[in-house]
């Protein structure tokens, strides 16, 4: 739940992270492709994504129990 007076700040921070993540990801992908090749970099990126998702689902048990729309009036 985000208090009403904080929603603008939270939205601004969210926009910064979402906006910069694409550029950082493109830089990382290009660098990896240049260093180890296109196919290995795609495979490595996919494996790292699956690893992060697996660790997150293992460690953040509360996310699986989260009810969408909870706290709405």
Rosetta silent file (secondary structure, phi, psi, omega in degrees, C-alpha in Angstrom):
SEQUENCE: XXXXXXXXXXXXXXXXXXXXXXXXXXXXXXXXXXXXXXXXXXXXXXXXXXXXXXXXXXXXXXXXXXXXXXXXX
SCORE:     score description
SCORE:     0.000 S_00000001
   1 L     0.000  127.802  177.116    0.000    0.000    0.000 S_00000001
   2 L  -107.669  122.734  177.504    1.366    3.393   -0.992 S_00000001
   3 L   -58.624  149.426 -176.315    0.012    6.416    0.899 S_00000001
   4 H   -55.369  -41.088 -176.277   -1.683    8.970   -1.337 S_00000001
   5 H   -72.204  -13.133 -179.287    0.911   11.680   -0.629 S_00000001
   6 H  -101.526   -7.413 -173.629    3.772    9.355   -1.712 S_00000001
   7 H   -60.505  -37.620  178.292    2.300    8.098   -4.998 S_00000001
   8 H   -64.700  -42.679  179.345    3.983   10.787   -7.121 S_00000001
   9 H   -66.237  -43.879  179.477    7.400   10.041   -5.621 S_00000001
  10 H   -62.921  -41.401  178.372    6.968    6.300   -5.997 S_00000001
  11 H   -63.661  -39.501  179.369    5.872    6.757   -9.605 S_00000001
  12 H   -65.108  -45.500  178.612    8.911    8.945  -10.340 S_00000001
  13 H   -63.763  -42.047  177.803   11.361    6.420   -8.889 S_00000001
  14 H   -59.576  -44.038  179.591    9.605    3.617  -10.757 S_00000001
  15 H   -62.846  -39.863  178.494    9.892    5.548  -14.031 S_00000001
  16 H   -63.005  -46.780 -178.944   13.612    6.140  -13.499 S_00000001
  17 H   -66.406  -43.189  179.518   14.292    2.453  -12.860 S_00000001
  18 H   -65.433  -44.814 -179.244   12.134    1.239  -15.754 S_00000001
  19 H   -63.940  -42.339 -177.780   13.577    3.814  -18.154 S_00000001
  20 H   -79.556  -23.697 -177.460   17.203    3.148  -17.286 S_00000001
  21 H   -64.892  -34.445  178.593   16.873   -0.643  -17.138 S_00000001
  22 H   -64.874  -44.977 -179.745   16.343   -0.880  -20.899 S_00000001
  23 H   -67.450  -42.133  178.453   19.495    1.100  -21.680 S_00000001
  24 H   -64.312  -41.833  177.835   21.588   -0.758  -19.112 S_00000001
  25 H   -63.401  -40.328  178.350   20.296   -4.087  -20.433 S_00000001
  26 H   -65.416  -40.583  177.379   21.104   -3.118  -24.019 S_00000001
  27 H   -63.009  -46.437 -179.936   24.626   -2.100  -23.008 S_00000001
  28 H   -62.562  -43.649 -179.726   25.156   -5.357  -21.102 S_00000001
  29 H   -63.870  -43.455  178.664   23.806   -7.458  -23.968 S_00000001
  30 H   -64.543  -41.529  178.506   25.985   -5.713  -26.533 S_00000001
  31 H   -65.005  -45.271  179.426   29.085   -6.041  -24.375 S_00000001
  32 H   -63.418  -41.987  179.223   28.444   -9.729  -23.696 S_00000001
  33 H   -63.122  -38.787  178.994   27.796  -10.428  -27.388 S_00000001
  34 H   -67.409  -39.031 -175.504   31.049   -8.695  -28.324 S_00000001
  35 H   -80.003  -43.423 -174.136   33.062  -10.592  -25.699 S_00000001
  36 H  -118.549   -2.875  179.799   31.637  -14.130  -25.901 S_00000001
  37 L   103.244  160.045 -174.337   29.510  -14.135  -29.065 S_00000001
  38 H   -66.771  -54.479 -176.696   25.847  -13.658  -29.822 S_00000001
  39 H   -63.688  -48.372  178.145   24.458  -17.130  -29.109 S_00000001
  40 H   -59.854  -34.530  179.849   26.436  -17.713  -25.889 S_00000001
  41 H   -69.489  -35.873  177.160   25.407  -14.285  -24.585 S_00000001
  42 H   -67.737  -43.850  178.549   21.717  -15.025  -25.247 S_00000001
  43 H   -62.680  -46.173  179.098   21.996  -18.426  -23.555 S_00000001
  44 H   -60.530  -44.279  178.452   23.872  -16.903  -20.613 S_00000001
  45 H   -61.563  -41.248  177.688   21.276  -14.124  -20.278 S_00000001
  46 H   -64.369  -42.620  178.592   18.438  -16.647  -20.300 S_00000001
  47 H   -64.932  -40.885  178.563   20.128  -18.796  -17.675 S_00000001
  48 H   -65.625  -37.741  177.183   20.799  -15.786  -15.455 S_00000001
  49 H   -62.731  -46.225  178.875   17.164  -14.693  -15.797 S_00000001
  50 H   -63.586  -36.680  177.849   15.941  -18.150  -14.770 S_00000001
  51 H   -63.857  -45.551  179.877   18.394  -18.143  -11.852 S_00000001
  52 H   -64.137  -42.860  178.656   17.140  -14.768  -10.585 S_00000001
  53 H   -63.639  -42.610  179.037   13.489  -15.829  -10.930 S_00000001
  54 H   -62.601  -46.476  179.519   14.214  -19.104   -9.129 S_00000001
  55 H   -64.973  -40.951  179.277   16.036  -17.434   -6.248 S_00000001
  56 H   -63.053  -44.836 -179.275   13.339  -14.764   -5.957 S_00000001
  57 H   -68.402  -29.015  178.852   10.531  -17.329   -5.855 S_00000001
  58 H   -75.391  -43.134 -174.650   12.468  -19.381   -3.304 S_00000001
  59 H   -86.520  -29.568 -175.213   13.379  -16.474   -1.012 S_00000001
  60 L  -103.822   66.244 -178.097   10.287  -14.241   -1.387 S_00000001
  61 H   -58.319  -31.753 -178.264    7.615  -16.629   -0.212 S_00000001
  62 H   -65.493  -25.880  178.751    5.289  -13.721    0.584 S_00000001
  63 H   -63.826  -36.473  179.517    5.060  -12.799   -3.115 S_00000001
  64 H   -69.720  -26.510 -177.624    3.278  -16.076   -3.870 S_00000001
  65 H   -92.891   -1.396 -176.380    0.779  -15.390   -1.092 S_00000001
  66 L   -67.239  132.165  177.162    0.115  -11.797   -2.166 S_00000001
  67 L   -95.905  123.175  178.668   -3.516  -11.024   -2.916 S_00000001
  68 L   -68.728  133.817  178.587   -3.994   -8.692   -5.872 S_00000001
  69 L    86.412    1.487  179.244   -6.133   -5.726   -4.974 S_00000001
  70 L   -64.702  136.902  178.894   -5.627   -6.133   -1.228 S_00000001
  71 L    92.673   -8.622  177.657   -5.993   -2.833    0.560 S_00000001
  72 L   -78.026  146.651 -179.335   -8.222   -1.238   -2.084 S_00000001
  73 L   -98.719    0.000    0.000  -11.391    0.371   -0.847 S_00000001
